[in-house]
């Protein structure tokens, strides 16, 4: 989606301020589509220093797995310098990423421990650990698999929050809950902050391939937060 928007806005003579982390595969791919019309902005501090070649016809896009708070702070600082900066027509921040951050902010103050199931290469999983600590969890750790949960983390703990990165299979979360149940944490309360039931248009080049398999105009999904 972000790749396609970069091509579209570049073709409309916008200069794109791409908010994201240098070296991230999504950032590299997006910049590869419009390298001459894109300036990378790594963080809010860099927003105060960049000098894009265009200051009037500007639009921002973002890496989909970024922290919502950090992204909007970067946008705020950019707009202070470039008041003509335009917003993309829809939020690029992944809905699942945003919903998980909202949920963690809600439950963190009540948790002695927050466990995030997700890869160390997943920026949104790593960010969930940071959000949990920022919003009041006494401790927070990231694990790839339930087997990585250490017994020492559970000592003296009464309330544990469990969440996952945006693309983590739900079965891995279920395994973590099962292991915690075996360790004596048998009461589970599911906290819902949003119901993800969204539809997205398929890229035009995929609609023909999808014909006869699924509805060629939309694809949707539902996740648990």
PAGU-955610 format. One line per field, with one value per atom (N, C-alpha, C): residue number from 1; residue in one letter; atom name; z, y negated, x. Coordinates in Angstrom, 2 decimals. Atoms other than C-alpha are relative to their C-alpha. Example, Ala and Ser with C-alpha at 12.3 -4.5 7.8 and 13.67 -1.06 7.14 Angstrom:
n <- [1;1;1;2;2;2] $
res <- [a;a;a;s;s;s] $
atom <- [N;CA;C;N;CA;C] $
zz <- [0.00;7.80;0.00;-0.06;7.14;0.73] $
yy <- [1.19;4.50;-1.20;1.19;1.06;-1.09] $
xx <- [0.89;12.30;0.90;-0.82;13.67;-0.77] $
This chain:
n <- [1;1;1;2;2;2;3;3;3;4;4;4;5;5;5;6;6;6;7;7;7;8;8;8;9;9;9;10;10;10;11;11;11;12;12;12;13;13;13;14;14;14;15;15;15;16;16;16;17;17;17;18;18;18;19;19;19;20;20;20;21;21;21;22;22;22;23;23;23;24;24;24;25;25;25;26;26;26;27;27;27;28;28;28;29;29;29;30;30;30;31;31;31;32;32;32;33;33;33;34;34;34;35;35;35;36;36;36;37;37;37;38;38;38;39;39;39;40;40;40;41;41;41;42;42;42;43;43;43;44;44;44;45;45;45;46;46;46;47;47;47;48;48;48;49;49;49;50;50;50;51;51;51;52;52;52;53;53;53;54;54;54;55;55;55;56;56;56;57;57;57;58;58;58;59;59;59;60;60;60;61;61;61;62;62;62;63;63;63;64;64;64;65;65;65;66;66;66;67;67;67;68;68;68;69;69;69;70;70;70;71;71;71;72;72;72;73;73;73;74;74;74;75;75;75;76;76;76;77;77;77;78;78;78;79;79;79;80;80;80;81;81;81;82;82;82;83;83;83;84;84;84;85;85;85;86;86;86;87;87;87;88;88;88;89;89;89;90;90;90;91;91;91;92;92;92;93;93;93;94;94;94;95;95;95;96;96;96;97;97;97;98;98;98;99;99;99;100;100;100;101;101;101;102;102;102;103;103;103;104;104;104;105;105;105;106;106;106;107;107;107;108;108;108;109;109;109;110;110;110;111;111;111;112;112;112;113;113;113;114;114;114;115;115;115;116;116;116;117;117;117;118;118;118;119;119;119;120;120;120;121;121;121;122;122;122;123;123;123;124;124;124;125;125;125;126;126;126;127;127;127;128;128;128;129;129;129;130;130;130;131;131;131;132;132;132;133;133;133;134;134;134;135;135;135;136;136;136;137;137;137;138;138;138;139;139;139;140;140;140;141;141;141;142;142;142;143;143;143;144;144;144;145;145;145;146;146;146;147;147;147;148;148;148;149;149;149;150;150;150;151;151;151;152;152;152;153;153;153;154;154;154;155;155;155;156;156;156;157;157;157;158;158;158;159;159;159;160;160;160;161;161;161;162;162;162;163;163;163;164;164;164;165;165;165;166;166;166;167;167;167;168;168;168;169;169;169;170;170;170;171;171;171;172;172;172;173;173;173;174;174;174;175;175;175;176;176;176;177;177;177;178;178;178;179;179;179;180;180;180;181;181;181;182;182;182;183;183;183;184;184;184;185;185;185;186;186;186;187;187;187;188;188;188;189;189;189;190;190;190;191;191;191;192;192;192;193;193;193;194;194;194;195;195;195;196;196;196;197;197;197;198;198;198;199;199;199;200;200;200;201;201;201;202;202;202;203;203;203;204;204;204;205;205;205;206;206;206;207;207;207;208;208;208;209;209;209;210;210;210;211;211;211;212;212;212;213;213;213;214;214;214;215;215;215;216;216;216;217;217;217;218;218;218;219;219;219;220;220;220;221;221;221;222;222;222;223;223;223;224;224;224;225;225;225] $
res <- [x;x;x;x;x;x;x;x;x;x;x;x;x;x;x;x;x;x;x;x;x;x;x;x;x;x;x;x;x;x;x;x;x;x;x;x;x;x;x;x;x;x;x;x;x;x;x;x;x;x;x;x;x;x;x;x;x;x;x;x;x;x;x;x;x;x;x;x;x;x;x;x;x;x;x;x;x;x;x;x;x;x;x;x;x;x;x;x;x;x;x;x;x;x;x;x;x;x;x;x;x;x;x;x;x;x;x;x;x;x;x;x;x;x;x;x;x;x;x;x;x;x;x;x;x;x;x;x;x;x;x;x;x;x;x;x;x;x;x;x;x;x;x;x;x;x;x;x;x;x;x;x;x;x;x;x;x;x;x;x;x;x;x;x;x;x;x;x;x;x;x;x;x;x;x;x;x;x;x;x;x;x;x;x;x;x;x;x;x;x;x;x;x;x;x;x;x;x;x;x;x;x;x;x;x;x;x;x;x;x;x;x;x;x;x;x;x;x;x;x;x;x;x;x;x;x;x;x;x;x;x;x;x;x;x;x;x;x;x;x;x;x;x;x;x;x;x;x;x;x;x;x;x;x;x;x;x;x;x;x;x;x;x;x;x;x;x;x;x;x;x;x;x;x;x;x;x;x;x;x;x;x;x;x;x;x;x;x;x;x;x;x;x;x;x;x;x;x;x;x;x;x;x;x;x;x;x;x;x;x;x;x;x;x;x;x;x;x;x;x;x;x;x;x;x;x;x;x;x;x;x;x;x;x;x;x;x;x;x;x;x;x;x;x;x;x;x;x;x;x;x;x;x;x;x;x;x;x;x;x;x;x;x;x;x;x;x;x;x;x;x;x;x;x;x;x;x;x;x;x;x;x;x;x;x;x;x;x;x;x;x;x;x;x;x;x;x;x;x;x;x;x;x;x;x;x;x;x;x;x;x;x;x;x;x;x;x;x;x;x;x;x;x;x;x;x;x;x;x;x;x;x;x;x;x;x;x;x;x;x;x;x;x;x;x;x;x;x;x;x;x;x;x;x;x;x;x;x;x;x;x;x;x;x;x;x;x;x;x;x;x;x;x;x;x;x;x;x;x;x;x;x;x;x;x;x;x;x;x;x;x;x;x;x;x;x;x;x;x;x;x;x;x;x;x;x;x;x;x;x;x;x;x;x;x;x;x;x;x;x;x;x;x;x;x;x;x;x;x;x;x;x;x;x;x;x;x;x;x;x;x;x;x;x;x;x;x;x;x;x;x;x;x;x;x;x;x;x;x;x;x;x;x;x;x;x;x;x;x;x;x;x;x;x;x;x;x;x;x;x;x;x;x;x;x;x;x;x;x;x;x;x;x;x;x;x;x;x;x;x;x;x;x;x;x;x;x;x;x;x;x;x;x;x;x;x;x;x;x;x;x;x;x;x;x;x;x;x;x;x;x;x;x;x;x;x;x;x;x;x;x;x;x;x;x;x;x;x;x;x;x;x;x;x;x;x;x;x;x;x;x;x;x;x;x;x;x;x;x;x;x;x;x;x;x] $
atom <- [N;CA;C;N;CA;C;N;CA;C;N;CA;C;N;CA;C;N;CA;C;N;CA;C;N;CA;C;N;CA;C;N;CA;C;N;CA;C;N;CA;C;N;CA;C;N;CA;C;N;CA;C;N;CA;C;N;CA;C;N;CA;C;N;CA;C;N;CA;C;N;CA;C;N;CA;C;N;CA;C;N;CA;C;N;CA;C;N;CA;C;N;CA;C;N;CA;C;N;CA;C;N;CA;C;N;CA;C;N;CA;C;N;CA;C;N;CA;C;N;CA;C;N;CA;C;N;CA;C;N;CA;C;N;CA;C;N;CA;C;N;CA;C;N;CA;C;N;CA;C;N;CA;C;N;CA;C;N;CA;C;N;CA;C;N;CA;C;N;CA;C;N;CA;C;N;CA;C;N;CA;C;N;CA;C;N;CA;C;N;CA;C;N;CA;C;N;CA;C;N;CA;C;N;CA;C;N;CA;C;N;CA;C;N;CA;C;N;CA;C;N;CA;C;N;CA;C;N;CA;C;N;CA;C;N;CA;C;N;CA;C;N;CA;C;N;CA;C;N;CA;C;N;CA;C;N;CA;C;N;CA;C;N;CA;C;N;CA;C;N;CA;C;N;CA;C;N;CA;C;N;CA;C;N;CA;C;N;CA;C;N;CA;C;N;CA;C;N;CA;C;N;CA;C;N;CA;C;N;CA;C;N;CA;C;N;CA;C;N;CA;C;N;CA;C;N;CA;C;N;CA;C;N;CA;C;N;CA;C;N;CA;C;N;CA;C;N;CA;C;N;CA;C;N;CA;C;N;CA;C;N;CA;C;N;CA;C;N;CA;C;N;CA;C;N;CA;C;N;CA;C;N;CA;C;N;CA;C;N;CA;C;N;CA;C;N;CA;C;N;CA;C;N;CA;C;N;CA;C;N;CA;C;N;CA;C;N;CA;C;N;CA;C;N;CA;C;N;CA;C;N;CA;C;N;CA;C;N;CA;C;N;CA;C;N;CA;C;N;CA;C;N;CA;C;N;CA;C;N;CA;C;N;CA;C;N;CA;C;N;CA;C;N;CA;C;N;CA;C;N;CA;C;N;CA;C;N;CA;C;N;CA;C;N;CA;C;N;CA;C;N;CA;C;N;CA;C;N;CA;C;N;CA;C;N;CA;C;N;CA;C;N;CA;C;N;CA;C;N;CA;C;N;CA;C;N;CA;C;N;CA;C;N;CA;C;N;CA;C;N;CA;C;N;CA;C;N;CA;C;N;CA;C;N;CA;C;N;CA;C;N;CA;C;N;CA;C;N;CA;C;N;CA;C;N;CA;C;N;CA;C;N;CA;C;N;CA;C;N;CA;C;N;CA;C;N;CA;C;N;CA;C;N;CA;C;N;CA;C;N;CA;C;N;CA;C;N;CA;C;N;CA;C;N;CA;C;N;CA;C;N;CA;C;N;CA;C;N;CA;C;N;CA;C;N;CA;C;N;CA;C;N;CA;C;N;CA;C;N;CA;C;N;CA;C;N;CA;C;N;CA;C;N;CA;C;N;CA;C;N;CA;C;N;CA;C;N;CA;C;N;CA;C;N;CA;C;N;CA;C;N;CA;C;N;CA;C;N;CA;C;N;CA;C;N;CA;C;N;CA;C;N;CA;C;N;CA;C;N;CA;C;N;CA;C;N;CA;C;N;CA;C;N;CA;C;N;CA;C;N;CA;C;N;CA;C;N;CA;C;N;CA;C;N;CA;C;N;CA;C;N;CA;C;N;CA;C] $
zz <- [0.00;0.00;0.00;-0.07;0.95;-1.29;1.25;-2.13;-1.10;1.06;-4.39;0.18;-0.24;-2.71;-0.37;0.37;-3.19;-1.50;1.45;-6.91;-0.45;0.40;-7.16;0.29;-0.37;-5.28;-0.72;0.77;-7.02;-1.41;1.33;-10.32;-0.05;-0.09;-9.12;0.41;-0.28;-8.53;1.47;-1.43;-4.74;0.35;-0.64;-2.76;1.28;-1.09;-0.19;1.18;-1.23;3.40;0.61;-0.44;4.35;1.43;-1.41;8.11;0.23;-0.20;8.94;0.40;-0.47;10.00;-1.16;1.07;7.64;0.08;0.05;6.54;0.12;-0.08;7.22;-1.42;1.35;4.25;-0.66;0.57;3.81;-0.45;0.35;3.80;-1.25;1.16;1.35;-1.26;1.15;-0.95;-0.48;0.36;-0.83;-0.66;0.57;-1.49;-1.37;1.30;-4.37;-1.12;1.02;-6.16;-0.44;0.33;-6.06;0.70;-0.77;-4.86;-0.13;0.21;-6.37;0.63;-0.54;-4.90;1.45;-1.37;-1.38;0.92;-1.05;1.76;1.22;-1.17;4.69;1.27;-1.30;8.17;1.06;-0.93;10.85;1.30;-1.32;13.97;0.15;-0.19;15.41;-0.02;-0.01;15.93;-1.42;1.38;12.29;-0.76;0.65;11.31;0.13;-0.22;12.67;-0.84;0.71;10.43;-1.51;1.42;7.03;-0.87;0.96;3.99;-1.33;1.26;1.25;-1.13;1.13;-2.24;-0.33;0.24;-2.31;1.35;-1.29;0.50;-0.11;0.18;-0.99;-0.25;0.41;-2.64;0.72;-0.86;0.25;0.52;-0.64;1.55;0.81;-0.80;4.29;-0.15;-0.10;4.27;1.13;-1.09;6.98;-0.13;-0.20;7.60;0.84;-0.64;8.68;1.41;-1.32;11.80;1.05;-0.94;13.50;1.19;-1.14;16.90;-0.45;0.35;16.46;0.62;-0.69;19.04;-0.65;0.59;17.49;-1.39;1.35;13.98;0.03;-0.03;14.90;0.57;-0.49;16.85;-1.14;1.16;13.73;-0.97;0.89;11.63;0.56;-0.62;14.12;-0.22;0.18;13.92;-1.46;1.42;10.15;-0.40;0.38;9.90;0.56;-0.52;12.11;-0.99;0.96;9.48;-1.39;1.35;6.40;0.11;-0.24;6.93;-1.14;1.13;3.46;-0.07;0.00;4.34;0.03;0.10;3.35;0.62;-0.53;5.04;-1.13;0.97;3.03;0.17;-0.08;2.26;1.06;-1.08;4.85;0.82;-0.87;7.82;-0.52;0.43;6.79;1.15;-1.15;10.31;0.07;-0.01;10.44;1.10;-0.98;12.14;1.16;-1.06;14.03;0.94;-0.83;15.24;0.94;-0.81;16.45;1.09;-0.98;18.16;1.15;-1.07;20.09;0.92;-0.85;21.29;0.91;-0.81;22.47;1.14;-1.03;24.32;1.09;-1.00;26.02;0.89;-0.82;27.16;1.04;-0.91;28.76;1.14;-1.02;30.62;0.77;-0.61;31.43;1.45;-1.40;34.67;0.99;-0.88;36.06;0.00;0.19;35.06;0.75;-0.56;37.03;-1.10;1.09;33.79;-1.29;1.34;30.08;-0.88;0.92;27.68;-1.42;1.41;23.98;-0.83;0.89;21.55;-1.36;1.28;18.49;-0.25;0.41;16.60;0.43;-0.30;17.62;-1.20;1.21;14.01;-0.29;0.19;14.35;0.80;-0.71;15.16;0.82;-0.79;16.30;1.25;-1.21;18.74;1.03;-0.90;20.20;0.59;-0.47;20.44;1.06;-0.99;22.38;1.39;-1.28;25.10;0.57;-0.44;25.26;0.48;-0.38;25.40;1.35;-1.27;28.22;1.17;-1.08;30.32;0.18;-0.07;29.47;0.72;-0.54;30.58;1.29;-1.36;33.91;0.34;-0.34;33.60;0.77;-0.81;36.20;-0.76;0.82;33.70;-1.31;1.29;30.05;-0.79;0.77;27.85;-1.32;1.29;24.24;-0.15;0.24;23.33;-1.40;1.27;20.04;0.26;-0.30;21.63;1.50;-1.41;24.91;0.81;-0.71;25.79;0.50;-0.41;26.19;1.26;-1.23;29.15;1.18;-1.10;32.15;1.32;-1.28;35.54;0.91;-0.87;37.24;-0.25;0.30;35.45;0.78;-0.59;37.17;1.52;-1.46;40.75;0.57;-0.62;42.86;-0.87;0.97;39.87;0.21;-0.13;40.19;-1.30;1.22;36.93;-1.18;1.20;33.48;-1.20;1.28;30.20;-1.12;1.13;26.99;-1.29;1.31;23.51;-1.03;1.06;20.18;-1.05;1.16;17.17;-1.00;0.90;14.34;-0.90;0.95;12.14;0.65;-0.71;14.82;-0.06;0.00;14.39;1.39;-1.28;17.11;0.81;-0.71;17.94;0.93;-0.86;19.38;1.28;-1.20;21.75;0.87;-0.75;22.72;0.76;-0.68;23.55;1.23;-1.15;25.81;1.13;-1.02;27.60;0.66;-0.56;28.04;0.97;-0.89;29.56;1.28;-1.19;31.91;0.88;-0.76;32.92;0.78;-0.68;33.75;1.17;-1.07;35.90;1.11;-1.06;37.93;-0.31;0.40;36.05;-0.82;0.64;35.31;-0.34;0.30;35.19;-1.14;1.19;31.74;-0.32;0.41;30.84;-1.30;1.29;27.23;-0.02;0.06;26.81;-1.46;1.38;23.59;-0.04;0.21;22.49;-1.40;1.37;18.82;-0.64;0.80;16.44;-1.41;1.32;13.30;-1.03;1.03;10.52;-1.19;1.00;7.63;-1.38;1.37;3.86;-0.72;0.75;1.57;-1.47;1.42;-2.21;-0.39;0.54;-3.96;-1.05;1.11;-6.23;-1.32;1.27;-9.79;-0.67;0.69;-11.04;0.62;-0.65;-8.53;-0.21;0.10;-9.27;-1.03;1.03;-12.44;0.51;-0.55;-10.66;1.03;-1.06;-7.82;-0.52;0.56;-10.14;0.03;-0.09;-9.49;1.25;-1.24;-6.21;1.20;-1.02;-3.97;-0.69;0.52;-4.44;-0.52;0.54;-6.78;0.43;-0.33;-5.40;1.42;-1.39;-1.68;0.64;-0.84;0.86;1.42;-1.38;4.59;0.99;-1.04;7.88;1.36;-1.37;11.57;0.93;-0.97;14.39;1.40;-1.40;18.13;0.61;-0.70;20.15;1.50] $
yy <- [1.21;0.00;-1.26;1.20;-2.53;-0.12;0.02;-1.54;-0.63;0.51;-2.25;-1.48;1.41;-5.57;-0.84;0.73;-6.62;-0.21;0.13;-5.93;-1.01;0.89;-7.75;-1.46;1.39;-10.88;-0.55;0.43;-11.02;-0.39;0.31;-10.95;-1.27;1.24;-13.90;-1.18;1.05;-15.92;-0.41;0.24;-15.68;0.41;-0.53;-15.42;0.69;-0.84;-12.66;-0.05;-0.13;-12.87;1.34;-1.36;-9.20;0.18;-0.18;-8.66;1.49;-1.40;-5.42;0.17;-0.31;-3.70;0.44;-0.32;-3.59;1.48;-1.41;-0.02;0.94;-0.85;1.30;0.37;-0.48;3.40;-0.78;0.76;1.46;-1.39;1.31;-1.85;0.11;-0.19;-0.53;0.21;-0.27;0.76;-1.23;1.21;-2.45;-1.03;0.98;-4.68;0.45;-0.51;-2.43;-0.32;0.33;-3.34;-1.46;1.43;-7.10;-0.66;0.48;-7.79;-1.49;1.42;-11.27;-0.91;0.81;-12.43;0.35;-0.44;-11.02;-0.42;0.30;-12.26;0.82;-0.83;-9.84;-0.84;0.67;-11.15;1.10;-1.12;-8.71;-0.20;0.24;-10.38;-1.48;1.41;-13.64;-0.96;0.88;-15.04;-0.31;0.21;-14.54;-0.90;0.87;-16.31;-1.47;1.39;-19.49;-0.37;0.27;-19.12;0.21;-0.34;-17.80;-1.24;1.10;-20.08;0.59;-0.56;-18.67;-1.01;0.91;-20.11;-0.77;0.63;-21.04;-0.31;0.36;-22.91;-0.34;0.35;-23.61;1.25;-1.16;-20.42;1.25;-1.07;-18.05;0.87;-0.92;-14.97;1.00;-0.98;-12.53;1.38;-1.40;-8.74;0.61;-0.60;-6.36;1.51;-1.44;-2.89;0.48;-0.39;-0.90;0.54;-0.62;0.67;-0.97;0.97;-2.55;-0.24;0.50;-3.79;-1.14;1.06;-5.90;-1.32;1.23;-8.42;-0.67;0.56;-8.86;-0.56;0.46;-9.15;-1.35;1.24;-11.88;-1.15;1.05;-13.78;-0.45;0.36;-13.64;-0.86;0.79;-14.92;-1.41;1.32;-17.74;-0.90;0.80;-18.88;-0.37;0.31;-18.64;-1.13;1.01;-20.73;-1.38;1.28;-23.42;-0.67;0.54;-23.84;-0.15;-0.01;-23.06;-0.02;0.09;-24.35;0.51;-0.51;-23.19;1.52;-1.46;-19.56;0.62;-0.65;-17.38;1.39;-1.35;-14.24;0.95;-0.99;-11.03;0.20;-0.13;-10.19;0.98;-0.92;-7.38;0.26;-0.25;-6.51;1.17;-1.09;-4.43;0.91;-0.82;-3.18;1.19;-1.23;0.41;-0.02;0.01;0.69;0.95;-0.97;3.80;-0.52;0.58;2.03;-1.05;1.07;-0.98;0.56;-0.56;1.11;0.68;-0.65;3.13;-1.01;1.03;0.00;-0.63;0.56;-1.43;0.95;-0.99;1.81;0.06;-0.06;1.90;-1.23;1.22;-1.71;0.12;-0.15;-0.73;0.96;-1.03;2.38;-0.10;0.03;1.57;-0.44;0.43;-0.33;1.07;-1.05;2.78;1.25;-1.22;5.25;-0.04;-0.19;6.51;0.37;-0.48;8.00;-0.02;-0.09;7.63;0.82;-0.84;10.34;-0.28;0.26;9.49;1.16;-1.08;12.40;-0.61;0.59;11.33;0.11;-0.14;11.43;-1.21;1.14;9.29;-0.91;0.81;8.08;-0.80;0.70;6.78;-1.29;1.28;3.08;-0.26;0.26;3.05;0.86;-0.82;5.94;-0.64;0.67;4.17;-1.26;1.23;0.96;0.30;-0.35;2.74;0.17;-0.11;3.59;-1.38;1.36;-0.06;-0.72;0.64;-1.25;0.52;-0.59;1.18;-0.61;0.58;-0.16;-1.48;1.43;-3.78;-0.27;0.23;-3.36;0.76;-0.43;-1.70;1.45;-1.40;2.00;0.07;-0.11;3.02;0.69;-0.68;5.27;0.41;-0.45;6.25;0.67;-0.75;8.79;0.46;-0.53;9.93;1.43;-1.39;13.63;0.41;-0.59;15.50;1.09;-1.16;18.55;0.10;-0.15;19.51;0.62;-0.67;21.66;-0.97;0.98;18.48;-0.78;0.67;17.24;0.58;-0.46;17.44;0.01;-0.14;18.63;-1.18;1.13;15.79;-1.22;1.15;13.26;0.07;-0.20;14.74;-0.09;0.01;14.59;-1.31;1.16;12.26;-0.73;0.65;11.44;0.49;-0.36;11.37;-0.21;0.31;9.80;-0.10;-0.02;10.48;-0.42;0.34;8.83;0.71;-0.70;10.77;-0.62;0.52;9.27;0.52;-0.50;9.85;-1.06;0.84;8.14;0.19;0.05;7.34;1.23;-1.11;10.33;1.36;-1.25;13.00;0.94;-0.95;16.16;0.12;-0.04;16.36;1.24;-1.23;19.91;-0.21;0.25;18.57;-0.72;0.66;16.32;1.03;-1.05;19.29;0.88;-0.80;21.27;-0.72;0.78;18.46;0.02;-0.03;18.35;1.37;-1.36;22.14;0.22;-0.16;22.07;-0.80;0.81;19.27;0.64;-0.71;21.26;1.15;-1.08;24.21;-0.51;0.59;21.83;-0.58;0.44;20.95;-1.22;1.18;17.97;0.48;-0.71;19.54;-0.87;0.89;16.56;-0.92;0.78;14.94;-0.95;1.02;11.71;-0.62;0.59;10.57;-1.46;1.44;6.80;-0.40;0.46;5.42;-1.52;1.45;1.88;-0.35;0.24;2.28;1.34;-1.17;4.79;-0.24;0.21;5.09;0.80;-0.64;5.84;-0.95;1.02;3.81;0.62;-0.43;4.05;-0.91;0.76;2.98;0.38;-0.28;2.68;0.77;-0.71;5.19;-0.87;0.67;3.71;0.47;-0.30;3.58;1.22;-1.11;6.06;1.35;-1.26;8.68;0.38;-0.29;8.39;1.07;-1.01;10.43;1.37;-1.28;13.17;0.53;-0.41;13.20;0.39;-0.26;13.48;1.50;-1.39;16.71;0.69;-0.59;17.31;-0.70;0.81;14.47;-1.18;1.24;11.30;-0.84;0.67;9.45;-1.44;1.43;6.01;-0.27;0.26;6.45;1.23;-1.08;8.51;-0.49;0.47;8.36;0.98;-0.89;9.82;-0.42;0.29;9.96;0.53;-0.39;10.03;-0.26;0.23;10.16;-0.93;0.91;7.31;0.17] $
xx <- [0.83;0.00;0.86;-0.85;2.70;0.82;-0.75;4.72;-0.84;0.88;1.74;-0.28;0.25;1.03;1.22;-1.22;4.67;0.06;0.00;4.42;-1.05;1.09;1.09;0.33;-0.26;2.13;1.23;-1.16;5.50;-0.43;0.51;3.65;-0.82;0.76;1.57;0.89;-1.00;4.77;0.06;-0.23;4.66;1.43;-1.19;7.86;-0.46;0.50;7.35;0.97;-0.77;8.56;-0.39;0.28;8.78;0.50;-0.34;8.70;0.25;-0.32;10.48;1.45;-1.35;13.67;0.88;-0.94;16.62;0.41;-0.36;17.33;-1.18;1.18;13.81;-0.44;0.29;12.69;-1.14;1.11;9.43;0.47;-0.56;11.33;0.86;-0.86;13.91;-0.83;0.85;11.19;-0.74;0.75;9.17;0.90;-0.92;12.16;0.50;-0.43;13.15;-0.96;0.99;9.93;0.08;-0.04;10.55;1.19;-1.15;14.11;0.26;-0.30;14.42;-1.04;1.10;11.12;-0.31;0.25;11.50;1.14;-0.97;13.25;-0.36;0.25;13.58;0.11;-0.01;12.74;-0.03;-0.12;13.94;-0.76;0.58;12.53;-0.34;0.37;11.15;1.18;-1.17;14.64;0.47;-0.44;15.53;-0.97;0.99;12.30;0.39;-0.42;13.88;1.22;-1.25;16.96;-0.07;0.01;15.92;-0.20;0.15;16.10;-0.46;0.49;13.85;0.14;-0.14;14.29;-1.27;1.30;10.59;-0.63;0.60;8.81;-1.48;1.41;5.38;-0.85;0.80;4.12;0.51;-0.51;4.86;-1.14;0.94;3.06;0.81;-0.73;4.04;-0.63;0.40;3.87;0.81;-0.76;5.02;0.09;-0.17;6.35;-1.17;1.25;3.31;0.15;-0.17;4.85;0.52;-0.54;5.91;-0.91;0.76;4.83;-0.89;0.95;1.71;0.43;-0.37;2.90;1.20;-1.21;6.33;-0.28;0.33;4.90;-0.69;0.76;2.45;0.83;-0.90;5.12;0.92;-0.81;7.30;-0.79;0.86;4.39;-0.19;0.21;3.79;1.22;-1.22;7.40;0.22;-0.13;7.43;-0.95;0.99;4.28;0.36;-0.47;5.82;0.94;-0.96;8.53;-0.60;0.57;6.45;-1.53;1.45;2.88;-0.86;0.77;1.83;0.02;-0.08;2.58;-1.39;1.31;-0.37;0.03;0.16;-1.66;-0.36;0.46;-2.08;-1.50;1.46;-5.74;-0.47;0.36;-5.70;1.24;-1.15;-3.50;0.81;-0.87;-0.50;0.38;-0.37;0.15;-0.95;0.78;-1.03;-1.06;1.08;-4.43;0.29;-0.29;-3.34;1.07;-1.06;-0.20;-0.57;0.57;-2.16;-0.91;0.93;-4.84;0.73;-0.76;-2.26;0.65;-0.60;-0.52;-1.06;1.09;-3.85;-0.36;0.35;-4.63;1.06;-1.07;-1.22;-0.02;0.08;-1.57;-1.11;1.13;-4.88;0.30;-0.17;-3.74;1.32;-1.34;-0.09;0.00;-0.03;-0.83;-0.44;0.52;-2.55;0.88;-0.78;0.17;1.33;-1.34;3.13;0.99;-0.84;4.43;-0.80;0.60;3.64;0.94;-0.76;4.80;-0.48;0.30;4.95;0.55;-0.41;5.03;0.32;-0.38;6.99;1.49;-1.40;10.26;0.82;-0.88;13.25;0.19;-0.11;13.26;-1.26;1.27;9.69;0.02;-0.06;9.83;-1.25;1.22;6.20;-0.04;-0.07;6.83;0.93;-0.95;9.86;-0.63;0.64;7.85;-1.07;1.02;5.07;0.62;-0.71;7.60;0.27;-0.30;8.63;-1.26;1.27;5.00;-0.47;0.43;4.20;0.75;-0.81;7.07;-0.30;0.30;6.27;-1.32;1.34;2.66;-0.28;0.20;3.23;0.21;-0.29;4.00;1.31;-1.21;6.56;1.14;-1.01;8.34;-0.66;0.52;7.95;1.12;-0.98;9.71;-0.63;0.42;9.51;0.50;-0.40;9.58;-0.45;0.43;9.48;-1.04;0.84;7.88;-0.24;0.35;6.24;1.14;-1.09;9.25;1.07;-1.00;11.31;-0.41;0.44;9.23;0.77;-0.84;11.53;-0.77;0.68;10.31;0.30;-0.38;12.18;-0.87;0.86;9.96;-1.31;1.32;6.90;0.00;-0.08;8.15;-0.56;0.62;6.02;-1.00;0.90;3.81;-1.43;1.41;0.02;-0.77;0.75;-1.18;0.96;-0.83;0.30;-0.84;0.62;-0.63;0.73;-0.60;-0.04;-0.52;0.38;-0.03;0.99;-0.89;1.69;0.21;-0.22;3.18;-1.12;1.14;0.81;-0.13;0.06;1.73;0.25;-0.28;2.21;-1.21;1.12;0.07;-0.63;0.70;-2.57;0.35;-0.33;-1.52;1.20;-1.15;1.76;-0.41;0.54;-0.18;-0.72;0.70;-2.35;0.98;-1.02;0.79;0.53;-0.48;2.00;-1.03;1.06;-1.36;-0.08;0.04;-1.30;1.14;-1.15;2.18;-0.18;0.25;1.18;-1.07;1.02;-1.89;0.63;-0.70;0.36;0.83;-0.81;2.41;-0.87;0.90;-0.70;-0.83;0.78;-2.12;-1.19;1.10;-5.47;-1.20;1.12;-7.85;0.40;-0.33;-7.84;-1.14;0.98;-9.63;0.48;-0.36;-9.62;-0.43;0.28;-9.41;-0.10;0.20;-10.87;-0.04;0.05;-10.15;-0.47;0.45;-11.07;-0.30;0.33;-12.62;0.51;-0.58;-10.53;-0.79;0.81;-12.98;-0.01;-0.24;-11.62;0.08;-0.13;-11.71;0.98;-0.98;-8.88;-0.11;0.02;-8.87;1.25;-1.14;-6.66;0.69;-0.67;-3.97;-0.59;0.64;-5.28;0.59;-0.65;-2.70;-0.35;0.35;-3.93;-1.46;1.43;-7.64;-0.30;0.20;-7.42;0.37;-0.44;-5.48;-0.97;0.90;-8.01;-1.37;1.32;-11.01;-0.30;0.40;-12.88;0.48;-0.49;-11.05;-0.62;0.64;-12.22;-0.64;0.55;-14.21;1.17;-1.18;-11.81;0.16;-0.10;-12.55;0.44;-0.36;-11.93;0.60;-0.52;-10.07;-0.06;0.17;-10.72;0.55;-0.50;-9.70;-0.48;0.41;-10.43;1.07;-1.01;-7.90;-0.51;0.35;-8.15;1.02;-0.90;-6.70;-0.18] $
